[in-house]
Amino acid sequence: MTERLKTNQQLFHHAYYDSLTNLPNRELFMDRLQHLINLNQRYGSHPFALLFVDLDRFKMVNDSLGHPVGDQLLIATAKRLQECLRPTDTVARFGGDEFAILLEQISDINSICTLAERINRELGAPYELGNYDLFNSASIGIVQSHSRYDLAEELIRDADIAMYQAKTNGKGCYAVFDAAMHTQVKGQLTLENDLRRVITDQQLTLHYQPIVSLHDQEIVGFEALARWQHPERGLIPPGMFIPIAEETGLVVPLDLWAIRKACQQLQRWQAQLPPDRRLGISVNLSSRHFSRPDLVEQIGKILKDTGVTTSGLKLEITESALIENPESAAQILSELKALGLRIYIDDFGTGYSSLSYLHKYDIDTLKVDRSFIQYLDRNADRLEIVRTIVVLAHTLKMDAIAEGIETTEQLAAVQSLGCEYGQGYYFSPPLTQAQVDTLMQDQTFTILGNLKEN
């Protein structure tokens, strides 16, 4: 009987406890959570709260230091969480780097938030793991018990939504669930489903913002910008659908569509111009492409199909794309440069801004982010930052484009710094194809005498 009891206990522990951290696992936690929901519905006197905890940089630890160090970090995290809680509370490893905490007999939101702050402090303290001193943080989603909840899965869903809101707010913090979050997530899911059909349903269009020579204010090219004309919701701004496209991977076909469409349009416009007048068109390229081996082949096919010269297409990538995929980025950029394409670094200065990658990769142009151009004429620090970026570009034999020029004073400032090109609402907002067609027909290239005044 003793052996049988021991065996049963071992089987129970194996079935309901995490083998790495020795915490309750997801199945046991869900059972306890459902039990509390049932008690609260029956008697109404068992208030509780659920905290969903997700480590912010665990994948980086695993990828850079290896899974054994990652396992040590999970074990240490589990111990710190247990030390923050009362004996009546439950903490479980939910899977991967996710933990769930069940706080019983608690209804005061201030006390719950105070605990979340303490957890953040404890998890933010340095970890001494073997030869490594690591720093980490966690995002925490909080949801309180309520009569509207019938199932444990519903509470987990809302705590997870709140946790992602905390990540959006900046990581290393907590967020308390409210109904507006659920509505927002449902809206994003609907938008994601609609986004999967936009290319085939021809709901996407391109607008074209002129890129202007700051020497004579003549158009030298355009940046192609995707716009989504939703049949029911109207024009959806890029800031709303591009992040969803990035997260889901839909940005890959979207980018390739934009490159093909932009090249087709450039070829039509180029045919209307004198032979000595050459335009360029730049298109944003997501970091998602750097994990795909067929990118260069697909772009080469687009150039061949559309007849655009390779020097006419510029690809804009972000600093983070180079840092996140250094090896594949180096290979792909080398092959793209071999085709004759020009590479721009978009939003320069807002990411890692590492000088090492500027030497490592063959970059043609730095685009100074609009956040530095804003208030440039009134902020000496921003003026010096832009000056430094322009000098850096010229030292490395690159051009500089100032984004977001909106005033005469900003224009004068970037001209005085030696910036070659600019774009922004001072010259022109993004234009429709029809508006650019008019420019081509009029053979008009000087922005100040045409678009700006109209």
C-alpha positions as CSV (number, residue, x, y, z in Angstrom):
1,M,0.0,0.0,0.0
2,T,2.9,2.4,0.8
3,E,4.5,1.7,-2.6
4,R,1.2,2.2,-4.4
5,L,0.6,5.5,-2.5
6,K,4.0,6.6,-3.4
7,T,3.5,5.7,-7.1
8,N,0.2,7.5,-7.2
9,Q,1.8,10.6,-5.7
10,Q,4.6,10.5,-8.3
11,L,2.0,10.1,-11.1
12,F,0.0,13.1,-9.7
13,H,3.1,15.3,-9.4
14,H,4.2,14.3,-12.9
15,A,0.8,15.1,-14.3
16,Y,0.1,18.4,-12.5
17,Y,3.5,20.0,-11.8
18,D,6.1,21.5,-14.1
19,S,9.2,19.4,-14.1
20,L,11.6,22.3,-14.5
21,T,10.4,24.8,-11.9
22,N,8.4,22.4,-9.7
23,L,5.4,24.8,-9.9
24,P,1.9,23.7,-10.6
25,N,1.4,23.4,-14.4
26,R,-1.3,24.8,-16.6
27,E,-3.7,22.0,-16.1
28,L,-3.7,22.2,-12.3
29,F,-3.9,26.0,-12.3
30,M,-6.9,26.0,-14.6
31,D,-8.6,23.5,-12.3
32,R,-8.1,25.7,-9.3
33,L,-9.2,28.8,-11.2
34,Q,-12.4,27.1,-12.4
35,H,-13.0,26.0,-8.8
36,L,-12.8,29.7,-7.6
37,I,-15.0,30.9,-10.4
38,N,-17.7,28.3,-9.3
39,L,-17.4,29.3,-5.6
40,N,-17.7,33.0,-6.5
41,Q,-20.8,32.4,-8.6
42,R,-22.4,30.3,-6.0
43,Y,-21.7,32.3,-2.9
44,G,-20.3,35.6,-4.1
45,S,-17.9,35.8,-1.2
46,H,-14.7,34.5,-2.8
47,P,-13.2,37.5,-4.7
48,F,-9.9,36.8,-6.4
49,A,-7.5,38.2,-9.0
50,L,-5.5,36.7,-11.8
51,L,-2.1,37.9,-12.9
52,F,-0.6,36.8,-16.2
53,V,3.2,37.3,-16.3
54,D,5.4,37.1,-19.4
55,L,9.2,37.7,-19.4
56,D,10.1,40.4,-21.8
57,R,13.5,39.3,-23.2
58,F,13.5,35.5,-22.5
59,K,14.0,34.6,-26.2
60,M,17.1,36.8,-26.4
61,V,18.6,34.9,-23.5
62,N,17.8,31.6,-25.1
63,D,19.2,32.6,-28.5
64,S,22.3,34.3,-27.2
65,L,23.3,32.2,-24.1
66,G,21.6,28.9,-24.8
67,H,18.7,26.9,-23.4
68,P,20.5,25.8,-20.2
69,V,21.0,29.4,-19.1
70,G,17.4,30.1,-20.1
71,D,16.2,27.2,-17.9
72,Q,18.2,28.6,-15.0
73,L,16.5,32.0,-15.5
74,L,13.1,30.3,-15.4
75,I,13.9,28.5,-12.2
76,A,15.2,31.7,-10.6
77,T,12.1,33.6,-11.8
78,A,9.8,30.9,-10.3
79,K,11.5,31.3,-6.9
80,R,11.2,35.1,-6.9
81,L,7.5,34.9,-7.8
82,Q,6.9,32.5,-4.9
83,E,8.7,34.8,-2.5
84,C,6.3,37.6,-3.4
85,L,3.1,35.7,-2.6
86,R,1.1,34.6,0.4
87,P,0.9,30.9,1.3
88,T,-2.8,30.9,0.0
89,D,-1.8,32.2,-3.4
90,T,-0.9,30.0,-6.4
91,V,1.8,30.6,-9.0
92,A,2.0,28.3,-12.0
93,R,4.3,27.9,-15.0
94,F,1.9,28.3,-17.8
95,G,4.3,27.4,-20.6
96,G,7.5,28.7,-22.0
97,D,8.3,32.0,-20.2
98,E,4.7,32.6,-19.1
99,F,3.6,32.4,-15.5
100,A,0.1,32.7,-14.0
101,I,-0.7,33.9,-10.4
102,L,-4.0,33.3,-8.6
103,L,-4.6,35.7,-5.6
104,E,-7.4,34.5,-3.4
105,Q,-9.7,36.5,-1.1
106,I,-8.6,39.9,-2.5
107,S,-10.8,42.6,-4.0
108,D,-8.8,45.8,-3.5
109,I,-7.3,46.8,-6.9
110,N,-4.7,49.0,-5.1
111,S,-3.4,46.0,-3.2
112,I,-3.2,43.9,-6.4
113,C,-1.4,46.7,-8.3
114,T,1.0,47.1,-5.3
115,L,1.8,43.4,-5.6
116,A,2.4,43.7,-9.4
117,E,4.8,46.6,-8.8
118,R,6.7,44.4,-6.2
119,I,6.9,41.6,-8.7
120,N,8.3,43.9,-11.3
121,R,10.9,45.1,-8.9
122,E,11.9,41.6,-7.9
123,L,12.1,40.3,-11.4
124,G,14.0,43.4,-12.5
125,A,16.9,42.8,-10.0
126,P,20.0,41.2,-11.5
127,Y,20.3,37.4,-11.8
128,E,23.6,35.7,-11.1
129,L,23.5,32.6,-13.3
130,G,26.8,30.8,-13.5
131,N,29.2,33.2,-15.3
132,Y,26.5,35.6,-16.3
133,D,24.8,38.6,-14.7
134,L,21.5,39.0,-16.4
135,F,18.8,41.6,-16.2
136,N,15.2,40.9,-17.1
137,S,11.8,42.4,-16.8
138,A,8.2,41.1,-17.1
139,S,4.9,42.4,-18.5
140,I,1.9,41.7,-16.3
141,G,-1.8,41.5,-17.1
142,I,-4.3,41.8,-14.3
143,V,-8.0,40.8,-14.3
144,Q,-10.3,40.7,-11.3
145,S,-13.1,38.1,-10.7
146,H,-16.5,39.1,-11.9
147,S,-19.9,37.4,-12.3
148,R,-19.6,37.7,-16.1
149,Y,-16.9,35.0,-16.1
150,D,-18.2,31.4,-16.3
151,L,-15.1,29.7,-17.6
152,A,-11.4,29.8,-16.6
153,E,-10.5,30.3,-20.2
154,E,-12.3,33.6,-20.3
155,L,-10.3,35.0,-17.4
156,I,-7.0,33.8,-19.0
157,R,-8.0,35.4,-22.3
158,D,-8.6,38.8,-20.7
159,A,-5.5,38.6,-18.5
160,D,-3.5,37.8,-21.7
161,I,-5.0,40.8,-23.4
162,A,-4.0,43.0,-20.5
163,M,-0.5,41.5,-20.5
164,Y,0.0,42.5,-24.2
165,Q,-1.3,45.9,-23.4
166,A,1.5,46.2,-20.8
167,K,4.0,45.2,-23.4
168,T,2.6,47.8,-25.7
169,N,2.9,50.4,-22.9
170,G,6.7,49.8,-22.7
171,K,7.3,46.4,-21.1
172,G,8.4,46.0,-17.5
173,C,5.0,47.2,-16.3
174,Y,1.5,46.0,-15.6
175,A,-2.0,46.7,-17.1
176,V,-5.4,46.1,-15.6
177,F,-7.9,44.6,-18.0
178,D,-11.0,46.7,-19.0
179,A,-13.7,46.1,-21.5
180,A,-12.2,48.6,-24.0
181,M,-9.2,46.3,-24.4
182,H,-11.4,43.4,-25.4
183,T,-13.2,45.5,-27.9
184,Q,-9.9,46.7,-29.3
185,V,-8.5,43.2,-29.7
186,K,-11.7,42.0,-31.4
187,G,-11.4,45.0,-33.8
188,Q,-7.8,44.1,-34.5
189,L,-8.7,40.4,-35.2
190,T,-11.4,41.6,-37.6
191,L,-8.9,43.9,-39.2
192,E,-6.4,41.0,-39.5
193,N,-9.0,38.8,-41.2
194,D,-9.9,41.7,-43.6
195,L,-6.2,42.3,-44.3
196,R,-5.8,38.8,-45.6
197,R,-8.0,39.7,-48.5
198,V,-7.0,43.2,-49.4
199,I,-4.5,42.4,-52.1
200,T,-6.7,40.0,-54.0
201,D,-9.7,42.3,-53.5
202,Q,-7.7,45.3,-54.8
203,Q,-8.4,47.4,-51.7
204,L,-4.7,48.5,-51.5
205,T,-3.4,51.5,-53.4
206,L,-0.1,53.4,-53.4
207,H,0.3,57.1,-52.7
208,Y,3.6,58.8,-53.7
209,Q,5.3,61.4,-51.6
210,P,7.9,63.4,-53.6
211,I,11.5,63.4,-52.7
212,V,13.0,66.7,-53.5
213,S,16.5,68.0,-54.2
214,L,17.2,70.7,-51.6
215,H,19.5,72.5,-54.1
216,D,16.7,73.5,-56.5
217,Q,13.5,72.0,-55.1
218,E,13.0,69.7,-58.0
219,I,11.5,66.2,-57.7
220,V,14.1,63.5,-58.0
221,G,11.8,60.6,-57.0
222,F,8.9,59.4,-54.8
223,E,8.4,57.2,-51.8
224,A,5.7,54.7,-52.4
225,L,3.3,54.4,-49.4
226,A,0.6,51.8,-49.0
227,R,-2.9,52.9,-48.3
228,W,-5.9,50.7,-47.5
229,Q,-9.3,51.8,-48.6
230,H,-11.6,49.5,-46.6
231,P,-15.1,49.1,-48.1
232,E,-16.8,49.7,-44.8
233,R,-14.4,51.6,-42.6
234,G,-12.9,53.9,-45.2
235,L,-9.3,54.8,-45.4
236,I,-7.3,53.0,-42.7
237,P,-4.0,54.6,-41.7
238,P,-0.8,52.6,-42.2
239,G,0.0,52.9,-38.5
240,M,-3.1,50.8,-37.8
241,F,-2.6,48.0,-40.4
242,I,1.2,47.8,-41.0
243,P,1.9,46.5,-37.4
244,I,-0.7,43.8,-37.8
245,A,0.8,42.9,-41.2
246,E,4.2,42.7,-39.6
247,E,3.0,40.5,-36.7
248,T,1.1,38.1,-39.0
249,G,3.7,37.9,-41.8
250,L,1.2,39.4,-44.2
251,V,3.7,42.2,-44.7
252,V,5.7,39.9,-47.0
253,P,3.2,39.7,-49.8
254,L,2.1,43.3,-49.2
255,D,5.7,44.5,-49.7
256,L,6.2,42.5,-52.9
257,W,2.9,43.8,-54.2
258,A,4.0,47.4,-53.4
259,I,7.4,46.9,-55.1
260,R,5.7,45.5,-58.3
261,K,3.0,48.2,-58.3
262,A,5.6,51.0,-57.8
263,C,7.9,49.7,-60.5
264,Q,5.0,49.4,-63.0
265,Q,4.0,53.0,-62.2
266,L,7.6,54.3,-62.4
267,Q,8.0,52.8,-65.8
268,R,4.9,54.5,-67.1
269,W,6.0,57.9,-65.7
270,Q,9.5,57.4,-67.0
271,A,8.2,56.8,-70.5
272,Q,6.6,60.3,-70.4
273,L,9.9,62.1,-69.5
274,P,12.8,63.3,-71.6
275,P,15.6,60.7,-71.8
276,D,17.9,62.8,-69.6
277,R,15.3,63.0,-66.9
278,R,15.5,60.0,-64.5
279,L,13.2,59.4,-61.5
280,G,13.6,57.0,-58.7
281,I,11.1,55.3,-56.5
282,S,11.6,54.0,-53.0
283,V,9.6,51.2,-51.2
284,N,9.8,50.1,-47.6
285,L,11.1,46.5,-47.0
286,S,10.2,44.7,-43.8
287,S,12.8,42.8,-41.8
288,R,10.5,39.8,-42.3
289,H,12.1,39.4,-45.8
290,F,15.5,38.7,-44.4
291,S,14.5,35.2,-43.3
292,R,13.3,34.3,-46.8
293,P,15.9,33.0,-49.3
294,D,13.9,33.9,-52.4
295,L,13.7,37.7,-51.9
296,V,16.4,38.6,-54.4
297,E,15.0,36.2,-57.0
298,Q,11.5,37.7,-56.6
299,I,12.7,41.3,-56.8
300,G,14.8,40.4,-59.8
301,K,11.7,39.0,-61.5
302,I,9.7,42.1,-60.7
303,L,12.4,44.3,-62.3
304,K,12.5,42.1,-65.4
305,D,8.7,42.0,-65.7
306,T,8.3,45.7,-65.4
307,G,11.3,46.9,-67.3
308,V,12.5,49.3,-64.6
309,T,16.2,49.9,-64.5
310,T,17.8,48.6,-61.3
311,S,19.1,52.1,-60.4
312,G,15.5,53.4,-60.4
313,L,14.4,51.2,-57.4
314,K,15.4,52.1,-53.9
315,L,14.6,49.8,-50.9
316,E,14.1,51.4,-47.5
317,I,14.9,49.2,-44.5
318,T,15.1,50.0,-40.8
319,E,18.1,49.8,-38.5
320,S,16.4,47.1,-36.5
321,A,16.2,44.9,-39.6
322,L,19.9,44.8,-39.9
323,I,20.5,44.1,-36.2
324,E,17.9,41.4,-35.8
325,N,19.1,39.4,-38.9
326,P,22.8,40.3,-39.3
327,E,24.0,37.3,-41.2
328,S,21.1,36.9,-43.6
329,A,20.8,40.7,-44.0
330,A,24.5,40.9,-45.1
331,Q,24.1,38.2,-47.7
332,I,20.8,39.5,-49.1
333,L,21.9,43.1,-49.2
334,S,25.1,42.1,-51.0
335,E,23.0,40.3,-53.6
336,L,20.5,43.2,-53.9
337,K,23.5,45.6,-54.4
338,A,24.8,43.2,-57.1
339,L,21.5,43.8,-59.0
340,G,22.2,47.5,-58.9
341,L,19.6,48.5,-56.3
342,R,20.2,51.4,-53.9
343,I,19.6,50.8,-50.2
344,Y,18.3,53.4,-47.8
345,I,18.2,53.3,-44.0
346,D,14.8,54.6,-42.9
347,D,14.1,56.5,-39.7
348,F,17.8,56.7,-38.9
349,G,18.6,57.7,-35.3
350,T,15.6,56.1,-33.7
351,G,16.9,52.5,-33.5
352,Y,20.2,51.1,-32.6
353,S,22.3,53.6,-34.5
354,S,25.3,51.4,-34.4
355,L,28.3,52.6,-36.5
356,S,29.4,49.0,-36.9
357,Y,26.6,48.0,-39.2
358,L,27.1,51.2,-41.4
359,H,30.6,49.9,-42.1
360,K,29.5,46.3,-42.5
361,Y,26.7,46.9,-45.0
362,D,26.9,48.8,-48.3
363,I,24.3,51.6,-47.6
364,D,23.7,54.4,-50.0
365,T,21.5,56.9,-48.1
366,L,20.5,57.7,-44.5
367,K,17.0,59.1,-44.0
368,V,16.9,61.4,-41.0
369,D,13.8,60.6,-39.0
370,R,11.1,63.3,-38.8
371,S,11.3,63.3,-35.0
372,F,14.7,65.1,-35.3
373,I,13.4,67.6,-38.0
374,Q,10.4,68.6,-35.9
375,Y,11.2,71.7,-33.9
376,L,14.7,71.7,-35.5
377,D,14.6,75.5,-35.9
378,R,13.8,75.9,-32.2
379,N,15.9,73.2,-30.5
380,A,19.7,73.4,-30.6
381,D,20.1,69.8,-29.5
382,R,18.1,68.5,-32.4
383,L,20.0,70.7,-34.8
384,E,23.3,69.2,-33.5
385,I,21.9,65.6,-33.8
386,V,20.9,66.2,-37.5
387,R,24.3,67.9,-38.1
388,T,26.0,64.8,-36.7
389,I,23.9,62.4,-38.9
390,V,24.6,64.4,-42.1
391,V,28.3,64.6,-41.4
392,L,28.4,60.8,-40.6
393,A,26.6,60.1,-43.9
394,H,29.0,62.3,-45.9
395,T,32.0,60.8,-44.2
396,L,30.8,57.3,-45.2
397,K,30.1,58.6,-48.8
398,M,26.3,58.4,-48.3
399,D,23.6,60.9,-49.1
400,A,21.1,62.2,-46.5
401,I,17.4,62.8,-46.8
402,A,15.5,64.8,-44.2
403,E,12.0,63.5,-43.6
404,G,9.1,65.5,-42.3
405,I,10.1,69.0,-43.4
406,E,7.1,71.2,-42.7
407,T,8.3,74.8,-42.4
408,T,10.5,77.3,-44.2
409,E,12.7,77.4,-41.1
410,Q,13.2,73.7,-41.1
411,L,14.0,73.7,-44.8
412,A,16.6,76.4,-44.3
413,A,18.1,74.5,-41.3
414,V,18.6,71.2,-43.2
415,Q,20.0,73.1,-46.2
416,S,22.5,74.8,-44.0
417,L,23.7,71.4,-42.8
418,G,24.4,70.2,-46.3
419,C,21.5,67.7,-46.5
420,E,21.0,66.8,-50.2
421,Y,17.4,65.8,-50.2
422,G,14.1,66.2,-48.3
423,Q,10.5,65.2,-48.2
424,G,7.6,66.4,-46.1
425,Y,4.4,68.4,-46.2
426,Y,6.3,71.6,-46.8
427,F,6.8,70.3,-50.3
428,S,3.8,68.0,-50.7
429,P,1.7,65.4,-48.9
430,P,1.6,61.9,-50.4
431,L,-0.1,62.1,-53.8
432,T,-2.4,59.8,-55.6
433,Q,-1.4,58.3,-58.9
434,A,-3.7,60.7,-60.8
435,Q,-2.0,63.7,-59.1
436,V,1.4,62.5,-60.1
437,D,0.1,61.8,-63.6
438,T,-0.8,65.5,-63.8
439,L,2.8,66.4,-62.8
440,M,4.2,64.1,-65.5
441,Q,1.9,65.6,-68.2
442,D,2.8,69.2,-67.2
443,Q,6.5,68.2,-67.2
444,T,6.6,70.1,-63.8
445,F,9.4,69.2,-61.5
446,T,9.8,72.3,-59.3
447,I,7.7,71.7,-56.2
448,L,7.5,75.2,-54.8
449,G,5.9,76.7,-57.9
450,N,3.3,74.0,-58.3
451,L,2.1,71.6,-55.6
452,K,2.9,73.7,-52.6
453,E,0.8,76.6,-53.8
454,N,-2.0,74.4,-55.0
